[in-house]
Amino acid sequence: MKTSMNRRAWLKSGALLAGGLTLLPSGLTALAASPPVSALGEQLTDEAALLGSPPQIKARLLANENPFGPSEKVKQAMMEALSTSYQYPAMYARELVQKIATFEGVTPEHILVDAGSSPLLQAAAIHFSRKGGAIITGAPSYRDLPDSAKDLSTTIVEVPLTTEYKLDLEAMEKKVDATTALMYLCNPNNPTGTVLDAAKLKAFTERVSQKVPVFIDEAYIDYLPDPQSVTMIEAVKKGQNVIVARTFSKLYGFAGMRVGYIVAQPETIKILSKYAVGGMSISAPAIRGALVAYQDQAFMKEALQKTLASRQFLYDTLKLEGYSYIPSSANFVMFPLKMDGKRFVEEMAQRGVGIRNWKFNNQDWCRVSIGRMDEMQAFAAAFKQLS
Ligand SMILES: Cc1ncc(COP(=O)(O)O)c(C=O)c1O
């Protein structure tokens, strides 16, 4: 069979061990052995999935939110900010920029904040689409920026993931040509939860950014054991043509408050700020909360531990039911389904569980966001009825 042939060839070449795929459950290694070839079909956004989800949802596992946040301290700061919320938030936005700049060792001119990272992805999509050309991205990966650019007639070059479901840096670099306007990478990657090797990414970024700007979406980086050793803000500090996007929507638990930022060369920040509202688009309670939340190590550690416990529970549930999964470095897990994805989502929704489905490599997949333990138990109970 084609699949087992591929797998054998792989094992022979040693690529499996070199790539660390020994961590994959056995079912998945077989799946991983078939090269990802198919292009992506139409995919819902998280927003559309949320709007389409049933109102009586027990387990909200479809938008990669963090139900363990924000912290009590942060909520207190937000409440206190309400009484002066007749004031514009400009000085708090400036304070937040200063705080991030100090932590990262860059100047405030290297930073642009906005109401979540989405408006900044949008700003980049607009700017890099102005002269036409192409944007290179992984498939499947986060679609927000490429989809916005596509609406502006930019060509989107989708490069399939590797057999380990990681962004294929080598193949992506080969796609760079005179028409390339931007290289977009999501690390850790949404929806697969895989993370790139830091040394490889560093070398890639250094080489590629000499030819085209490199945009690295680090929305989920806070879920890694040591984000500072993986972030490409280091590349910005070295003067490279790199844009790094961060958000408070994930580990900080601010998805509903809307705070995000990018770090890039001051000239890039100046250009992108033409297409974004910036600090004035964030409400004062959100910024005051973000000032308290930013790098609150005690809170981050606790939220991370709870996430990891829920993620382990999900892994155990899937294993017990005879399913494989892609080991995740983020707050969501992707696993191959044994039934039609759309039907699975509908059946789970009827049982009060919101999840998302994907289709790629001729396979239906489910992405489960990591929630509270009671939500994961609700997932497990519903899943057992369908698996
Ligand atoms: C990879 C990635 N980037 C950016 C975003 C946008 O997040 P926000 O606008 O809430 O900062 C998301 C949201 O899920 C995401 O998954």
Ligand as a Chemical Component Dictionary entry (heavy atoms), coordinates in Angstrom:
data_LIG
# 
_chem_comp.id                   LIG 
_chem_comp.type                 NON-POLYMER 
_chem_comp.pdbx_formal_charge   0 
_chem_comp.three_letter_code    LIG 
# 
loop_
_chem_comp_atom.comp_id 
_chem_comp_atom.atom_id 
_chem_comp_atom.alt_atom_id 
_chem_comp_atom.type_symbol 
_chem_comp_atom.charge 
_chem_comp_atom.model_Cartn_x 
_chem_comp_atom.model_Cartn_y 
_chem_comp_atom.model_Cartn_z 
_chem_comp_atom.pdbx_ordinal 
LIG C1 C1 C 0 -2.665 32.570 14.997 1  
LIG C2 C2 C 0 -3.595 33.640 15.395 2  
LIG N1 N1 N 0 -3.251 34.911 15.167 3  
LIG C3 C3 C 0 -4.051 35.928 15.499 4  
LIG C4 C4 C 0 -5.281 35.698 16.077 5  
LIG C5 C5 C 0 -6.157 36.877 16.354 6  
LIG O1 O1 O 0 -6.280 37.086 17.691 7  
LIG P1 P1 P 0 -6.734 38.468 18.318 8  
LIG O2 O2 O 0 -7.273 39.372 17.269 9  
LIG O3 O3 O 0 -7.743 38.103 19.329 10 
LIG O4 O4 O 0 -5.472 39.027 18.928 11 
LIG C6 C6 C 0 -5.688 34.392 16.345 12 
LIG C7 C7 C 0 -6.987 34.106 16.965 13 
LIG O5 O5 O 0 -7.416 33.016 17.189 14 
LIG C8 C8 C 0 -4.821 33.333 15.989 15 
LIG O6 O6 O 0 -5.163 32.057 16.174 16 
# 
loop_
_chem_comp_bond.comp_id 
_chem_comp_bond.atom_id_1 
_chem_comp_bond.atom_id_2 
_chem_comp_bond.value_order 
_chem_comp_bond.pdbx_ordinal 
LIG C1 C2 SING 1  
LIG C2 N1 SING 2  
LIG C2 C8 DOUB 3  
LIG N1 C3 DOUB 4  
LIG C3 C4 SING 5  
LIG C4 C5 SING 6  
LIG C4 C6 DOUB 7  
LIG C5 O1 SING 8  
LIG O1 P1 SING 9  
LIG P1 O2 DOUB 10 
LIG P1 O3 SING 11 
LIG P1 O4 SING 12 
LIG C6 C7 SING 13 
LIG C6 C8 SING 14 
LIG C7 O5 DOUB 15 
LIG C8 O6 SING 16 
# 
